[in-house]
Amino acid sequence: MTNIRGPKDEDEFRKARLAVAMGMGRTLEDVVGELLGYAPDEAFIDAVRNRIKYAQECEEEFDFSELIEHMAKLQNDKA
């Protein structure tokens, strides 16, 4: 399970920003592409970003891998 959530406090937010600035982060596109096994299109990434923003606004955690799997299934079912 790969949970995703917003930072708990300002200190955690600063640590995350520092890690990204030091090159320790990965792009959303890279992570999603790794989970899917192919490069996602822009609409897919936008939908993932929107879901992350919604979860942060609601202060909820969710399983990131499960989200990507579910979204890919929905996309494939429509094709």
C-alpha positions in Angstrom: 0.0 0.0 0.0 1.3 3.4 -1.0 -0.6 6.0 1.0 -0.5 9.7 0.0 -1.4 12.6 2.2 -0.5 16.2 2.7 2.2 17.3 5.2 1.2 17.1 8.9 2.7 20.5 9.8 5.0 23.3 8.5 8.1 21.4 9.5 7.2 18.4 7.5 6.3 20.6 4.6 9.8 22.3 4.7 11.5 18.9 4.9 9.6 17.7 1.8 10.5 20.9 -0.1 14.1 20.5 0.9 14.2 16.9 -0.3 12.8 17.9 -3.7 15.2 20.8 -4.0 18.1 18.3 -3.3 16.9 16.1 -6.2 15.4 13.4 -4.0 11.9 13.8 -5.5 10.4 12.3 -8.6 7.9 13.7 -11.0 4.3 12.6 -10.8 4.5 11.5 -14.4 7.5 9.2 -13.6 5.8 7.6 -10.7 2.5 7.1 -12.5 4.3 5.8 -15.6 6.2 3.3 -13.5 3.0 2.0 -11.9 1.3 1.8 -15.3 4.2 0.4 -17.3 3.8 3.1 -19.9 3.9 6.9 -20.1 0.5 8.4 -19.2 -1.2 11.1 -21.2 -1.7 14.6 -19.9 -5.4 14.1 -19.1 -4.6 11.1 -16.9 -1.9 13.1 -15.0 -4.3 16.0 -14.6 -7.0 13.6 -13.2 -4.4 12.2 -10.7 -3.4 15.8 -9.6 -7.0 16.7 -9.1 -7.6 13.6 -6.9 -4.5 14.5 -4.8 -5.7 18.1 -4.4 -9.1 16.9 -3.4 -7.7 14.5 -0.8 -5.5 17.3 0.6 -8.5 19.6 0.9 -10.5 16.9 2.7 -7.4 15.9 4.8 -7.8 12.2 3.8 -5.3 9.6 2.9 -5.7 7.2 0.0 -3.8 4.3 -1.6 -2.0 5.8 -4.5 -1.2 2.5 -6.3 -4.9 1.5 -6.0 -6.0 4.9 -7.4 -3.8 4.5 -10.4 -4.9 1.0 -11.0 -8.6 2.0 -10.7 -8.2 5.0 -13.0 -6.3 2.9 -15.7 -9.1 0.3 -15.6 -11.7 3.0 -16.1 -9.7 4.5 -19.0 -9.3 1.0 -20.6 -13.0 0.2 -20.2 -13.9 3.3 -22.1 -11.6 2.5 -25.0 
